[in-house]
């Protein structure tokens, strides 16, 4: 269970739960593919790192118009 950062604050930053899940999932996959050494050195999970980056505003969701 994720306690820090709070999920309700993450949802507020992104806009909706679905967008939050998509954003964190994509970022976590990227981190696992490209930054695995960093994650291992800092002993942090990819999903946690993606959540922290979202909370700190380093990663944002982009919405495209149809």
QUIZIJO-V420653 format. One record per residue. N is the residue number from 1. RES is the residue in one small letter. SS is DSSP state (@ for helix, = for strand, . for the rest). D_FIRST is the distance of its C-alpha to the first C-alpha in Angstrom with 2 decimals. Layout:
n=N res=RES ss=SS d_first=D_FIRST
n=N res=RES ss=SS d_first=D_FIRST
This chain:
n=1 res=x ss=. d_first=0.00
n=2 res=x ss=. d_first=3.77
n=3 res=x ss=. d_first=6.38
n=4 res=x ss=. d_first=9.39
n=5 res=x ss=. d_first=10.96
n=6 res=x ss=. d_first=10.38
n=7 res=x ss=@ d_first=10.01
n=8 res=x ss=@ d_first=13.20
n=9 res=x ss=@ d_first=15.10
n=10 res=x ss=@ d_first=14.30
n=11 res=x ss=@ d_first=15.59
n=12 res=x ss=@ d_first=18.56
n=13 res=x ss=@ d_first=19.41
n=14 res=x ss=@ d_first=19.44
n=15 res=x ss=. d_first=20.79
n=16 res=x ss=. d_first=18.85
n=17 res=x ss=@ d_first=15.60
n=18 res=x ss=@ d_first=17.55
n=19 res=x ss=@ d_first=18.93
n=20 res=x ss=@ d_first=15.64
n=21 res=x ss=@ d_first=14.33
n=22 res=x ss=@ d_first=17.80
n=23 res=x ss=@ d_first=18.05
n=24 res=x ss=@ d_first=14.92
n=25 res=x ss=@ d_first=15.77
n=26 res=x ss=@ d_first=19.36
n=27 res=x ss=@ d_first=18.75
n=28 res=x ss=@ d_first=16.51
n=29 res=x ss=@ d_first=19.33
n=30 res=x ss=@ d_first=21.88
n=31 res=x ss=@ d_first=20.34
n=32 res=x ss=@ d_first=20.26
n=33 res=x ss=@ d_first=23.84
n=34 res=x ss=@ d_first=25.39
n=35 res=x ss=. d_first=23.56
n=36 res=x ss=@ d_first=22.34
n=37 res=x ss=@ d_first=24.45
n=38 res=x ss=@ d_first=22.95
n=39 res=x ss=@ d_first=19.36
n=40 res=x ss=@ d_first=20.72
n=41 res=x ss=@ d_first=22.79
n=42 res=x ss=@ d_first=20.05
n=43 res=x ss=. d_first=17.63
n=44 res=x ss=. d_first=14.82
n=45 res=x ss=. d_first=13.01
n=46 res=x ss=@ d_first=14.51
n=47 res=x ss=@ d_first=11.58
n=48 res=x ss=@ d_first=10.67
n=49 res=x ss=@ d_first=14.42
n=50 res=x ss=@ d_first=14.93
n=51 res=x ss=@ d_first=12.56
n=52 res=x ss=@ d_first=14.45
n=53 res=x ss=@ d_first=17.67
n=54 res=x ss=@ d_first=17.13
n=55 res=x ss=@ d_first=16.40
n=56 res=x ss=@ d_first=19.50
n=57 res=x ss=. d_first=21.58
n=58 res=x ss=. d_first=22.43
n=59 res=x ss=. d_first=21.42
n=60 res=x ss=. d_first=22.44
n=61 res=x ss=. d_first=22.74
n=62 res=x ss=. d_first=26.34
n=63 res=x ss=. d_first=27.74
n=64 res=x ss=. d_first=30.97
n=65 res=x ss=. d_first=33.61
n=66 res=x ss=. d_first=35.19
